[in-house]
């Protein structure tokens, strides 16, 4: 079992920045694909970004150029740097781990999920 704990959410004005962190338990973090998803009230959980076991990344079009996903395998942690935030980025942000290591945009591919952290962007 892998436990994921997100942190770093909060309230920020439009145009501001936040850095989310996701700390993972277990010995095999470096082999996992990791993803960030978000869910706004009344909406489905949407893909934000993913990083595979070798460091390859992919982003949703809505965040490309503004968000950056990265990982520190020595710390068992994945990050999401969010810049130029917009009110439409407001959501609960979840990190997830994929045991295949590939990391994809599909939430069904992921095996473990964190509890989420709230990000609110005011206009």
C-alpha positions as CSV (number, residue, x, y, z in Angstrom):
1,X,0.0,0.0,0.0
2,X,1.2,3.5,-0.9
3,X,0.1,6.5,1.0
4,X,0.1,9.9,-0.7
5,X,-0.2,13.2,1.2
6,X,-0.7,16.5,-0.7
7,X,0.2,19.9,0.8
8,X,0.7,23.4,-0.4
9,X,-2.9,24.4,-1.4
10,X,-4.5,27.6,-0.3
11,X,-6.0,30.9,-1.4
12,X,-4.2,33.0,-3.9
13,X,-5.1,36.0,-6.1
14,X,-5.2,35.6,-9.9
15,X,-1.8,35.8,-11.4
16,X,-0.2,34.4,-8.3
17,X,1.7,31.2,-7.8
18,X,1.5,28.1,-5.6
19,X,3.6,25.0,-5.2
20,X,1.9,21.7,-4.4
21,X,3.8,18.8,-2.9
22,X,2.8,15.2,-2.7
23,X,4.8,12.9,-0.3
24,X,4.6,9.2,-0.9
25,X,5.3,6.3,1.4
26,X,7.0,3.1,0.3
27,X,10.3,1.9,-1.4
28,X,9.2,2.0,-5.0
29,X,8.4,5.6,-5.6
30,X,11.1,6.1,-8.2
31,X,9.4,3.4,-10.4
32,X,5.9,4.9,-10.3
33,X,4.3,7.3,-12.8
34,X,2.9,10.2,-10.9
35,X,0.0,12.4,-11.8
36,X,-1.9,15.5,-10.7
37,X,-5.6,15.8,-11.2
38,X,-8.2,18.4,-10.1
39,X,-11.9,18.4,-9.4
40,X,-14.0,21.5,-9.3
41,X,-17.4,21.4,-7.6
42,X,-20.0,19.7,-9.7
43,X,-17.4,18.6,-12.3
44,X,-15.5,15.5,-13.1
45,X,-11.9,14.9,-12.0
46,X,-9.7,16.3,-14.8
47,X,-6.1,15.5,-15.7
48,X,-3.6,18.2,-15.0
49,X,-0.1,16.8,-15.5
50,X,1.9,13.6,-15.3
51,X,5.5,12.6,-14.9
52,X,6.7,9.0,-15.7
53,X,9.4,7.0,-14.0
54,X,12.1,8.4,-16.3
55,X,11.1,12.0,-15.9
56,X,9.0,12.5,-19.1
57,X,6.1,14.9,-18.6
58,X,2.8,15.7,-20.1
59,X,0.3,18.5,-19.5
60,X,-3.3,19.3,-20.1
61,X,-3.6,22.1,-22.7
62,X,-5.3,24.4,-20.1
63,X,-2.2,24.5,-17.9
64,X,0.6,24.1,-20.5
65,X,3.2,26.8,-20.1
66,X,1.9,27.8,-16.6
67,X,2.3,24.6,-14.5
68,X,5.4,22.4,-14.1
69,X,5.4,18.9,-12.7
70,X,8.7,17.5,-11.2
71,X,9.8,14.8,-8.9
72,X,12.5,14.2,-6.3
73,X,13.0,10.5,-5.9
74,X,15.4,11.0,-2.9
75,X,12.5,12.6,-1.1
76,X,9.7,10.4,-2.5
77,X,7.9,13.6,-3.5
78,X,6.3,15.0,-6.6
79,X,5.6,18.7,-7.1
80,X,3.3,20.9,-9.1
81,X,4.5,24.4,-9.6
82,X,1.6,26.6,-10.6
83,X,2.2,30.0,-12.0
84,X,-0.1,32.7,-13.5
85,X,-3.1,31.2,-11.7
86,X,-6.6,31.9,-12.9
87,X,-9.9,31.7,-11.2
88,X,-10.8,28.6,-13.3
89,X,-7.9,26.8,-11.7
90,X,-9.9,26.7,-8.5
91,X,-10.4,23.0,-7.5
92,X,-9.3,20.3,-5.2
93,X,-6.0,19.0,-6.5
94,X,-5.1,15.3,-6.1
95,X,-1.9,13.4,-6.7
96,X,-1.9,9.8,-7.9
97,X,0.6,7.0,-8.4
98,X,0.7,4.6,-11.3
99,X,2.5,1.3,-10.6
100,X,3.3,0.7,-14.3
101,X,5.5,3.8,-14.2
102,X,4.1,5.2,-17.4
103,X,1.9,8.0,-16.1
104,X,-1.1,8.8,-18.3
105,X,-3.9,11.3,-18.5
106,X,-6.5,8.7,-17.6
107,X,-7.4,8.6,-13.9
108,X,-8.4,4.9,-14.3
109,X,-4.7,4.1,-14.8
110,X,-3.7,5.1,-11.4
111,X,-3.6,2.8,-8.4
112,X,-3.2,5.1,-5.4
113,X,-4.7,8.5,-4.6
114,X,-4.1,11.2,-2.0
115,X,-6.9,13.0,-0.1
116,X,-6.5,16.2,-2.1
117,X,-5.6,19.8,-1.3
118,X,-7.8,22.8,-2.0
119,X,-6.6,25.5,-4.3
120,X,-8.7,28.7,-4.6
121,X,-7.9,31.5,-7.0
122,X,-9.7,34.8,-6.4
123,X,-10.3,37.3,-9.2
